[in-house]
């Protein structure tokens, strides 16, 4: 069954738009809102949404890609684009929601709606695992649960499905009513009520009431009585099913115990009999989510024995794509645990974002449980690969092999993963970005292991979603039209180079800045085409810079003359440069007294053209230095005005760094420079809650565990002592990895299975010891060195330094893994 199509007149009526309809025969099947993620352009309807960037700015780009149907706020666009249909509405997001709400009305099968503070995605994915054998399920991809994610999820409903599962998330009052109209759940499930998004509500009561709005018309509502304790308003649902430790719960829990440290046995009373189930998880959040699923499956009428058996086979939900360095200069994107068409589209967008290699390869298994006839499914996959610029397909499985003729790109097929593994060397994979996308039963982790570089078991994980969130947070503080330069110097503050730069380029920042020319050359070789400023240009690298179109910071007459000389040899004219003024930092830059001499040199210099003039704020985060900051801003304004007048043309002016963006809106000028804030640190939030997300997690693992007798010592020079005896673990991180020797002897803390433990003894070069007395741990367990709980800022305070130093000090031998959820 194909997705239902809509005609222009139907669309016009459903979204109540005034239309300029040039082509009444158009057929709409696909919704689009992001110019970078278009697919099936012929049948796409593009919604110009106003977010941080206004979708109307991208209409020309989308039109050039072939889209001919647009929902906009302004009819004036229509005259510039012949052959296109324009639907004019007051609010484009509301129009998208109205269209998908109408689409939802066409289907009568059960729809499960899930909301709560935590666990929504896990409960949705586990219900998909539990109910999948009996139902043809459509579900939200990844965690699409927002005002935009929900309509995009519901749009995928078609007649072949027998059940839908959608999650809904809200962070402010008044948001859930819109989502309820779109999902219209017949069955409601409430997951944990926690602290997330508290700031959007005046009280816990208000937050719960908002979430429960989703279930106003539900036939059945499934929830834990504890979550709604003390809730005074009416609880929705024509019929209710409760679970918990309370006497009157429909599923009354009676016992919850560990089984060999690897699983949890849960016992309960249900319909007058004792029942039980064992789930393969032991952490509190997973146990809670699994009980919620158990209750849901029983409430839906499954037999306790059947339900118990299914829960025993639950597997963990991996919602993230990981980007790793591979063999032969490849980049590997590992998404080898899920294979459905909507998560494939998301992964292909991430693949397309990578520019470090010229070739993009997809290793794809049969797509199981797709709910579509194979014929149609693989036709859709083929269209998707074409739209997303994939160069080569390596197909694995009997189904995809049977449909090989549908794919028109470079391709090779294998009946099984084993066959591919045998033939892997012959494929000579090199200098390409490879996306692994496989159903769990195909065991693609074996391919991942062979393609990924062997790793030191200490890894720095970089959360690309958090990075994107922080970027968007700072963008939201900018005045319209203010440009943004992102600092990716020093290996992106220790977070990697092209991986971060690709994300920034994809998110359309205006400029990148690096410290040295070779960093810029690496980015150019990795397909980064954004303008790049080099902050410490070296005379020896001038030719290389010109060859790779890198733009120097000019901070002295010496650099100006040397660079001009290099350009003259190449007979280059009007080469872009950036002039640095010193307004008080006294590090690099021209001082006020040099301005006249600078003007006379620049006025007669045909080789260069000033692209920007900038200065550096000394203490933008420090309220005690605000008078000095004001003085710097005034001086910068005066000097740039003089310079602009003398040169007779305008240039970009920028002075704000990360804390400057947060604290000094009047200092935005034409552009701002965002540095450490991207990575989650901003000195202006020292004494208040930061809106930024933690980007990096440093992890290692336990090599060995030892029981020590009272009085025994640990490490060099017998510095660590356990007077009472106890248990220690040796972990794979030391000062050569960037874990400072000063953090020995209990000053440093790490996280082992949820418990914070101190270091013991001296930090060694490649390892160190931690005191895990009383902690349940085994060799090979993961150990967190820092994350959002053990914060880099706290480690920096202990060391008497700043987060930058801790962060940039992490050795390059520590493997970086980038993930995108």
Buried (B, 14 or more C-beta within 10 A) or exposed (E): EEBBEBBBEEBBEBBEBEBBBBEEEBEBBBBBBBBEBBBBBEBBBBBBBEEEBBBBEBBEEBBEBEBBBBBBBEBEBBEEBEEBBBBBBEEBBBBBBBBBBBBBEEBEBBBBBBBBBBBBBBBBBBBBBBBBEEBBBBBBBBBBBBBBBBBBBBBBBBEBBBBBBBBBBBBEBEBBEBBBBBBBBBBBBBBBBEEBBEEBBEEEEEBBBBBBBBBBEBEBBBBBBBBBEEBEEEBBBEEBBBBBEEEEBBBBBEEBEEEEEEBBEBBBBBEEEEBEBBBBBBEEEBBBBBBBBBBBBBBBEBEBEEBBEBBEEBEEBBBBBBBBBBEEEBBBBBBBBBBBBBBBBBBBBBBBBBBBBEBBBBBBBBBBBBBBEBEBBBBBBBBBBEBBEBBBBBBBBEBBBBBEEBBEBEBBBBEBBEEBBEEBEEBEBEEBBBBBBBBBEBBBBBBBEEBBEEEBBBBBBBBBBBBBBBBEBBBEBBEEEBBBBBBBBBBBBBBBBBBBBBBBBBBBBBBBBBBBBBBBBBBBEBBBEBBBBBBBBBEEBBEBBBEBEBBBBBBBEEBBEBBBEBBEEEEBEEBBBBBBBBBBBEEBBBEEEBBEEBBEBBEEBEBBBBBBBBBBBBBBBBEEBEEBBEEBBEBBBEBBEBBBEBBEEEBBBBBBBBBBBBBBEEBBBBBBBBBBBBBBBBBBBEEEEBBBBBBBBBBBBBEEBEEBEEEBBBBEEEBBBBEEEBBBBBBBBBBBBBBBBBBBBBBBBBBBBEEEBBBBBBBBEBBBBBBBBEBEBEEEBBBBBBBBEBBBBBBBEBBEBBBBBBBBBBBEEBBBBBBBB
